[in-house]
Amino acid sequence: MRNVKYVVYKEGKYYVSQCLNVDVSSFGGSIDEAVNNLKDALELYLKDEPDQANFNIVGDTLLGEASINA
């Protein structure tokens, strides 16, 4: 069993869930659905190539938002 970190954000009418440990993401109509879909996608991703998956250890995670002049 592995612990994963993820972020969820709203894009249009869907919630997008993105794993911070590997480049896998999913979506759903609710936050719970997006997270559950991400878990399913991660299990499939890590099942196929568990030793070759580039799994990054992510410690405490800070999620921020800033406005810039651009």
N, C-alpha and C positions, 0 to 999 in steps of 0.2 A: 504494500500500500504506500502511496506517495501523497504528500501534501502539496497542493498547488495554490498559487495566488492568481487572482483574476480581477478584472475590472469590468463593470457593466455600465453601459451608457445608452441613452435613447437616441435613435437615428430614425427620423420620420415616425412611423407608427410602430416600429419594432424596437426591442431592446437587444443590444449587441453585447455578448460576453466574450472577453478576450483573455486568454491565459497569458500570464507574464513569464512563465517558465519555459514554454515552447510556443512556436508560432502556430497556434490553433485557436480558432474562434468559432462562434455559433451565434444564433439569434433566436428570438421567440417573441410571442405576443405579450408576455409578462416577464418580470424579472426572474421569477421562479422557473418559468419555462426556458428562458435563455440560459440560466445556470445549469439546469438539468440537461439541456441539449449539449452544453459545453462538456459536462462530465462524460456523457456518452461518446462525444467526439474524441475526447482525450483518452478514454479507455481503448477505443479502436486504434488511435494513433500509436499509443505506447504498447499495445498488444502486438502489432505487426512487427515492430523493430525496437524492442525495449533496450537493447544494448547500443543501438546506433542513434537513438533519438537524442538530440542535443538538448538535454534537460538542464536548464540553468537554475541554480539555487538562488532564490530571492528571499532576502531577509525582510526586515520591516519595510513596508511599502508606504510611500507618501504619494497621494494623488492630489494634484493641484491644478489650478486654472489661473491664468493671468491674461491681462489685456496688454497689447503692445501697439505701438504706432508703426504700422506697416501698410 
